[in-house]
Amino acid sequence: MTATSRAAFHGALIKVTTMAERSVAPRARSKPVTNRERAVAAQLEQCEVEFRAGRKKACLKAISICFQFGNPVPAWAQRAFVTGVTRYETAEARTLDEALGVKRPKGWRQSRARARLGKGTAAYVMVNALTHPSENSGRQKMSVEEAVADVAERLRMKEAAVWRWHSDKELKAELSEGKGKKKG
């Protein structure tokens, strides 16, 4: 690609981006009405704070949240994403990882990460089973605190990690609860 064609491509991409930002401009700021909308708004605000602090992965997380719950993508995330893709398309960056500013930390292993995720899901299921036992189980209902301590001991995890998994899943359940319902 010559310098002239690269500049033309970049200019056209910026023009399209600007048009896209106008067509998907953020909705008029109204207060979120439902718990789901409040939770999504809080997650997007947290993503923006993380992004401004230099964690570029927060941009992708924000876009994912918007797509998952049908929200418009915030302007800051649009700009960051389009800038990254432009860097990749114009060969400024070798990979999309480099262009978007995300990469796995040194020493990261996929197998360990998957095992951790599996343990976290197991922890969530076990805490729920202990705090909401079925009538046929013969177990007494435990408080969440007791259940977290018990599960942490059984799975050889720190209690803080079990709490984190439990509260993350609760938030996700609350978010998906409102899925498919009309906003209003």
LINHU-V450268 format. One record per helix or strand of 2 or more residues. SS is the DSSP state (@ for helix, = for strand). FROM is the first residue (numbers start at 0). TO is the last residue. Records with the same first field share a line. If there is no record, write none. Layout:
# LINHU-V450268
SS->FROM-TO  FROM-TO
This chain:
# LINHU-V450268
@->2-22  34-51  56-68  74-88  95-99  109-130  134-136  143-154  158-176
